[in-house]
Amino acid sequence: MKVSLFVTCLTDLFAPQVGMSVVEVLEHFGCSVDFPEAQTCCGQPQFNNGYPAEARTLAQRMINVFENSQFVVTPSGSCCSMIREHYPVLFADDPQWQKRADDFVAKTYEFVEFLTKVLKVDVSTLKLPTPTSITYHYTCHTRGLHMTGEPCINLVKQLAGATFVPLEKSEQCCGFGGTFATKYPDISGAIVRDKVACGNKTGAQVMIVNDGGCAMNIGGACHRYAGQFRVQHVAEILAASLPAKTK
């Protein structure tokens, strides 16, 4: 099975280890992974801030870049949601481009979604190098993909060495929201402080997410507000459990 990695801006700039982890996990489960270097932003910041023409230009570039990909997998529920929900809308007045957008949407998956829906992986043979208690922040845009938090939680529960701890208000926003955090810093700060407090209550060592924006926001807040856990992408946890990493 051939997979093209859409790495996203935040992963590329702030968390390249997440992209590497996605590749390692996909290859472990039999995928051949390529990285089209011409990829850029998906256009979400432009779209969310009222610049549909600019978002459309970026969407056209993305569609062109991944035209020949069998599957496109991204570690960001947020960017995947942008593609799924808004690309068809951006080209509603152009039947030719809308058809191409629909084709792109049909083969694009968020990482956990791809593992569970397409590959149908069994991670019970994987084992964390040390016993780890893990909680889960259910990101807003994951809901936009019509996914529950269960697929991610079930992966953790299958993982040897992992103990899952439920998170209070797990579905509550972390306060990032892209430019929301910069436009309304006081509100955003209050929201993420509450998320850190809920994480601390669990006593978990790790809070996993499947979105780079949430990871960056909550991780930064942990440093500012005495978070007692570290924040990692689910791909990092799975990659750390691969046989090559635990020998």
C-alpha positions as a Markdown table, in Angstrom:
| # | Residue | x | y | z |
|---|---|---|---|---|
| 1 | Met | 0.0 | 0.0 | 0.0 |
| 2 | Lys | 1.4 | 3.4 | -1.0 |
| 3 | Val | 1.0 | 6.4 | 1.2 |
| 4 | Ser | 2.0 | 10.0 | 0.7 |
| 5 | Leu | 2.7 | 12.0 | 3.9 |
| 6 | Phe | 1.1 | 15.4 | 4.2 |
| 7 | Val | 3.2 | 16.6 | 7.1 |
| 8 | Thr | 1.5 | 20.0 | 7.7 |
| 9 | Cys | 3.1 | 23.4 | 8.6 |
| 10 | Leu | 3.2 | 22.9 | 12.4 |
| 11 | Thr | 4.7 | 19.4 | 12.2 |
| 12 | Asp | 7.3 | 20.5 | 9.7 |
| 13 | Leu | 8.4 | 23.6 | 11.7 |
| 14 | Phe | 7.8 | 22.6 | 15.3 |
| 15 | Ala | 7.5 | 18.8 | 15.6 |
| 16 | Pro | 9.4 | 17.1 | 12.8 |
| 17 | Gln | 9.8 | 14.0 | 15.1 |
| 18 | Val | 6.0 | 13.5 | 14.8 |
| 19 | Gly | 6.3 | 13.2 | 11.0 |
| 20 | Met | 9.2 | 10.8 | 11.4 |
| 21 | Ser | 7.1 | 8.7 | 13.9 |
| 22 | Val | 4.2 | 8.6 | 11.4 |
| 23 | Val | 6.5 | 7.2 | 8.7 |
| 24 | Glu | 8.0 | 4.6 | 11.1 |
| 25 | Val | 4.6 | 3.4 | 12.2 |
| 26 | Leu | 3.2 | 3.2 | 8.7 |
| 27 | Glu | 6.2 | 1.4 | 7.4 |
| 28 | His | 6.0 | -1.1 | 10.3 |
| 29 | Phe | 2.5 | -1.9 | 9.2 |
| 30 | Gly | 3.6 | -2.6 | 5.6 |
| 31 | Cys | 3.1 | 0.8 | 3.9 |
| 32 | Ser | 5.5 | 2.4 | 1.4 |
| 33 | Val | 5.7 | 6.0 | 2.3 |
| 34 | Asp | 6.7 | 9.0 | 0.2 |
| 35 | Phe | 7.0 | 12.7 | 0.9 |
| 36 | Pro | 6.1 | 15.0 | -2.0 |
| 37 | Glu | 8.5 | 17.9 | -1.3 |
| 38 | Ala | 6.4 | 20.5 | -3.2 |
| 39 | Gln | 3.6 | 20.4 | -0.6 |
| 40 | Thr | 2.9 | 23.6 | 1.3 |
| 41 | Cys | 0.1 | 24.8 | 3.7 |
| 42 | Cys | -3.4 | 23.4 | 3.1 |
| 43 | Gly | -4.9 | 26.9 | 3.3 |
| 44 | Gln | -6.6 | 26.6 | 6.6 |
| 45 | Pro | -5.3 | 29.9 | 8.2 |
| 46 | Gln | -6.3 | 31.8 | 5.1 |
| 47 | Phe | -9.8 | 30.2 | 4.9 |
| 48 | Asn | -10.4 | 30.7 | 8.7 |
| 49 | Asn | -9.5 | 34.4 | 8.5 |
| 50 | Gly | -11.6 | 35.3 | 5.5 |
| 51 | Tyr | -9.3 | 34.9 | 2.5 |
| 52 | Pro | -11.0 | 32.2 | 0.4 |
| 53 | Ala | -9.2 | 33.2 | -2.8 |
| 54 | Glu | -5.8 | 32.7 | -1.2 |
| 55 | Ala | -7.1 | 29.4 | 0.4 |
| 56 | Arg | -8.3 | 28.2 | -3.0 |
| 57 | Thr | -4.9 | 28.8 | -4.5 |
| 58 | Leu | -3.2 | 26.7 | -1.9 |
| 59 | Ala | -5.9 | 24.1 | -2.2 |
| 60 | Gln | -5.2 | 23.8 | -5.9 |
| 61 | Arg | -1.5 | 23.4 | -5.2 |
| 62 | Met | -2.2 | 20.6 | -2.7 |
| 63 | Ile | -4.5 | 18.8 | -5.2 |
| 64 | Asn | -1.9 | 19.0 | -7.9 |
| 65 | Val | 1.0 | 17.8 | -5.6 |
| 66 | Phe | -0.9 | 14.8 | -4.4 |
| 67 | Glu | -2.7 | 14.0 | -7.7 |
| 68 | Asn | -1.1 | 10.7 | -8.2 |
| 69 | Ser | -1.0 | 9.5 | -4.5 |
| 70 | Gln | -2.9 | 6.4 | -3.6 |
| 71 | Phe | -3.5 | 7.6 | 0.0 |
| 72 | Val | -2.7 | 10.8 | 1.7 |
| 73 | Val | -2.1 | 10.6 | 5.5 |
| 74 | Thr | -1.6 | 13.5 | 7.9 |
| 75 | Pro | -0.9 | 13.7 | 11.6 |
| 76 | Ser | -3.2 | 16.7 | 11.9 |
| 77 | Gly | -7.0 | 16.3 | 12.4 |
| 78 | Ser | -7.3 | 20.0 | 11.9 |
| 79 | Cys | -5.7 | 20.1 | 8.4 |
| 80 | Cys | -7.5 | 16.9 | 7.4 |
| 81 | Ser | -10.8 | 18.5 | 8.5 |
| 82 | Met | -9.9 | 21.6 | 6.3 |
| 83 | Ile | -9.5 | 19.3 | 3.3 |
| 84 | Arg | -12.6 | 17.2 | 4.0 |
| 85 | Glu | -15.0 | 20.0 | 4.9 |
| 86 | His | -13.9 | 23.0 | 2.9 |
| 87 | Tyr | -12.1 | 22.0 | -0.3 |
| 88 | Pro | -15.3 | 21.0 | -2.0 |
| 89 | Val | -16.9 | 24.3 | -0.9 |
| 90 | Leu | -14.0 | 26.3 | -2.3 |
| 91 | Phe | -14.6 | 24.8 | -5.7 |
| 92 | Ala | -18.4 | 24.8 | -5.7 |
| 93 | Asp | -18.5 | 27.1 | -8.8 |
| 94 | Asp | -16.0 | 25.1 | -10.8 |
| 95 | Pro | -17.2 | 21.5 | -11.6 |
| 96 | Gln | -13.8 | 20.4 | -13.0 |
| 97 | Trp | -11.9 | 21.5 | -9.8 |
| 98 | Gln | -14.6 | 20.3 | -7.6 |
| 99 | Lys | -14.3 | 16.8 | -9.0 |
| 100 | Arg | -10.5 | 16.9 | -8.4 |
| 101 | Ala | -11.1 | 18.2 | -4.9 |
| 102 | Asp | -13.6 | 15.4 | -4.2 |
| 103 | Asp | -11.1 | 12.8 | -5.4 |
| 104 | Phe | -8.5 | 14.3 | -3.1 |
| 105 | Val | -10.9 | 14.3 | -0.1 |
| 106 | Ala | -11.7 | 10.6 | -0.7 |
| 107 | Lys | -8.1 | 9.5 | -0.3 |
| 108 | Thr | -7.0 | 11.8 | 2.5 |
| 109 | Tyr | -7.0 | 10.4 | 6.1 |
| 110 | Glu | -6.0 | 11.6 | 9.6 |
| 111 | Phe | -3.3 | 9.2 | 10.9 |
| 112 | Val | -5.3 | 7.4 | 13.6 |
| 113 | Glu | -8.3 | 7.1 | 11.2 |
| 114 | Phe | -6.0 | 5.5 | 8.6 |
| 115 | Leu | -4.6 | 3.0 | 11.0 |
| 116 | Thr | -8.0 | 1.9 | 12.3 |
| 117 | Lys | -10.2 | 2.2 | 9.2 |
| 118 | Val | -7.9 | 1.3 | 6.4 |
| 119 | Leu | -5.1 | -0.7 | 7.8 |
| 120 | Lys | -7.1 | -2.1 | 10.7 |
| 121 | Val | -4.0 | -2.5 | 12.7 |
| 122 | Asp | -3.5 | -4.6 | 15.8 |
| 123 | Val | -1.0 | -2.9 | 18.1 |
| 124 | Ser | -1.3 | -5.5 | 20.9 |
| 125 | Thr | 2.1 | -6.9 | 19.8 |
| 126 | Leu | 3.8 | -3.6 | 20.5 |
| 127 | Lys | 5.2 | -2.6 | 23.8 |
| 128 | Leu | 6.3 | 0.6 | 25.4 |
| 129 | Pro | 9.9 | 0.5 | 26.7 |
| 130 | Thr | 8.7 | 1.5 | 30.2 |
| 131 | Pro | 5.2 | 1.3 | 31.8 |
| 132 | Thr | 3.4 | 4.6 | 31.0 |
| 133 | Ser | 0.1 | 6.1 | 32.2 |
| 134 | Ile | -1.6 | 8.0 | 29.3 |
| 135 | Thr | -4.5 | 10.3 | 29.0 |
| 136 | Tyr | -6.1 | 11.7 | 25.8 |
| 137 | His | -7.2 | 15.2 | 24.7 |
| 138 | Tyr | -10.0 | 14.8 | 22.2 |
| 139 | Thr | -9.3 | 17.6 | 19.7 |
| 140 | Cys | -12.1 | 19.7 | 18.2 |
| 141 | His | -11.3 | 19.0 | 14.6 |
| 142 | Thr | -11.3 | 15.3 | 15.2 |
| 143 | Arg | -15.0 | 15.7 | 15.7 |
| 144 | Gly | -15.1 | 17.6 | 12.4 |
| 145 | Leu | -14.0 | 14.3 | 10.8 |
| 146 | His | -17.0 | 12.6 | 12.4 |
| 147 | Met | -14.6 | 10.6 | 14.6 |
| 148 | Thr | -15.0 | 9.8 | 18.2 |
| 149 | Gly | -12.1 | 9.6 | 20.5 |
| 150 | Glu | -12.5 | 5.9 | 20.8 |
| 151 | Pro | -10.1 | 4.8 | 18.0 |
| 152 | Cys | -7.2 | 6.6 | 19.6 |
| 153 | Ile | -8.1 | 5.5 | 23.1 |
| 154 | Asn | -8.5 | 1.9 | 21.9 |
| 155 | Leu | -5.0 | 2.0 | 20.4 |
| 156 | Val | -3.6 | 3.0 | 23.7 |
| 157 | Lys | -5.5 | 0.3 | 25.6 |
| 158 | Gln | -4.2 | -2.4 | 23.3 |
| 159 | Leu | -0.6 | -1.2 | 23.8 |
| 160 | Ala | 1.5 | -3.3 | 26.2 |
| 161 | Gly | 2.9 | -1.2 | 28.9 |
| 162 | Ala | 0.3 | 1.6 | 28.6 |
| 163 | Thr | -2.3 | 2.4 | 31.2 |
| 164 | Phe | -5.1 | 4.6 | 30.0 |
| 165 | Val | -6.5 | 7.2 | 32.4 |
| 166 | Pro | -9.7 | 9.1 | 31.4 |
| 167 | Leu | -9.4 | 12.9 | 31.1 |
| 168 | Glu | -12.1 | 15.2 | 32.7 |
| 169 | Lys | -13.5 | 17.5 | 30.0 |
| 170 | Ser | -11.6 | 15.6 | 27.4 |
| 171 | Glu | -13.8 | 17.1 | 24.6 |
| 172 | Gln | -13.3 | 20.7 | 25.8 |
| 173 | Cys | -11.2 | 22.8 | 23.4 |
| 174 | Cys | -7.6 | 23.5 | 24.5 |
| 175 | Gly | -7.9 | 27.1 | 23.6 |
| 176 | Phe | -5.7 | 27.1 | 20.5 |
| 177 | Gly | -8.0 | 27.5 | 17.6 |
| 178 | Gly | -5.3 | 28.8 | 15.2 |
| 179 | Thr | -5.3 | 32.6 | 15.3 |
| 180 | Phe | -8.0 | 32.5 | 18.1 |
| 181 | Ala | -5.1 | 32.2 | 20.5 |
| 182 | Thr | -3.5 | 35.4 | 19.3 |
| 183 | Lys | -6.7 | 37.4 | 18.8 |
| 184 | Tyr | -8.1 | 36.4 | 22.2 |
| 185 | Pro | -5.1 | 35.5 | 24.4 |
| 186 | Asp | -6.9 | 36.0 | 27.7 |
| 187 | Ile | -9.7 | 33.6 | 26.8 |
| 188 | Ser | -7.4 | 31.2 | 25.2 |
| 189 | Gly | -5.1 | 31.2 | 28.2 |
| 190 | Ala | -8.0 | 30.5 | 30.6 |
| 191 | Ile | -9.1 | 27.6 | 28.5 |
| 192 | Val | -5.7 | 26.0 | 28.3 |
| 193 | Arg | -5.0 | 26.5 | 32.0 |
| 194 | Asp | -8.2 | 24.5 | 32.7 |
| 195 | Lys | -6.9 | 21.8 | 30.3 |
| 196 | Val | -3.6 | 21.6 | 32.1 |
| 197 | Ala | -5.4 | 21.4 | 35.5 |
| 198 | Cys | -7.6 | 18.5 | 34.2 |
| 199 | Gly | -4.4 | 16.8 | 32.9 |
| 200 | Asn | -2.7 | 17.1 | 36.3 |
| 201 | Lys | -5.8 | 15.6 | 38.0 |
| 202 | Thr | -5.4 | 12.4 | 36.1 |
| 203 | Gly | -1.9 | 11.8 | 37.4 |
| 204 | Ala | -1.0 | 10.5 | 33.9 |
| 205 | Gln | 2.6 | 10.9 | 32.7 |
| 206 | Val | 1.6 | 11.6 | 29.1 |
| 207 | Met | -1.3 | 13.4 | 27.4 |
| 208 | Ile | -1.6 | 12.3 | 23.8 |
| 209 | Val | -3.2 | 14.3 | 21.0 |
| 210 | Asn | -3.6 | 13.9 | 17.3 |
| 211 | Asp | -3.2 | 17.5 | 16.3 |
| 212 | Gly | -0.1 | 19.6 | 16.2 |
| 213 | Gly | -1.8 | 22.8 | 17.2 |
| 214 | Cys | -3.2 | 21.3 | 20.4 |
| 215 | Ala | 0.1 | 19.6 | 21.2 |
| 216 | Met | 2.0 | 22.9 | 20.9 |
| 217 | Asn | -0.6 | 24.9 | 22.9 |
| 218 | Ile | -1.0 | 22.4 | 25.7 |
| 219 | Gly | 2.7 | 21.6 | 25.8 |
| 220 | Gly | 3.6 | 25.3 | 26.1 |
| 221 | Ala | 1.0 | 25.8 | 28.8 |
| 222 | Cys | 2.5 | 22.9 | 30.8 |
| 223 | His | 5.7 | 24.9 | 31.1 |
| 224 | Arg | 3.8 | 28.1 | 32.1 |
| 225 | Tyr | 1.3 | 26.6 | 34.5 |
| 226 | Ala | 3.2 | 23.7 | 36.2 |
| 227 | Gly | 1.9 | 20.9 | 34.1 |
| 228 | Gln | 2.9 | 17.5 | 35.6 |
| 229 | Phe | 2.7 | 15.6 | 32.3 |
| 230 | Arg | 4.3 | 15.7 | 28.9 |
| 231 | Val | 2.3 | 16.1 | 25.7 |
| 232 | Gln | 3.0 | 13.8 | 22.7 |
| 233 | His | 1.4 | 12.9 | 19.5 |
| 234 | Val | -0.1 | 9.4 | 19.4 |
| 235 | Ala | 2.3 | 8.6 | 16.6 |
| 236 | Glu | 5.2 | 9.2 | 18.9 |
| 237 | Ile | 3.8 | 6.8 | 21.5 |
| 238 | Leu | 3.3 | 4.1 | 18.8 |
| 239 | Ala | 6.7 | 4.6 | 17.3 |
| 240 | Ala | 8.4 | 4.3 | 20.7 |
| 241 | Ser | 6.7 | 0.9 | 21.0 |
| 242 | Leu | 8.0 | -0.6 | 17.8 |
| 243 | Pro | 10.2 | -3.6 | 18.1 |
| 244 | Ala | 13.2 | -1.8 | 16.6 |
| 245 | Lys | 12.9 | 0.8 | 19.4 |
| 246 | Thr | 12.4 | -1.6 | 22.3 |
| 247 | Lys | 15.2 | -4.1 | 21.7 |
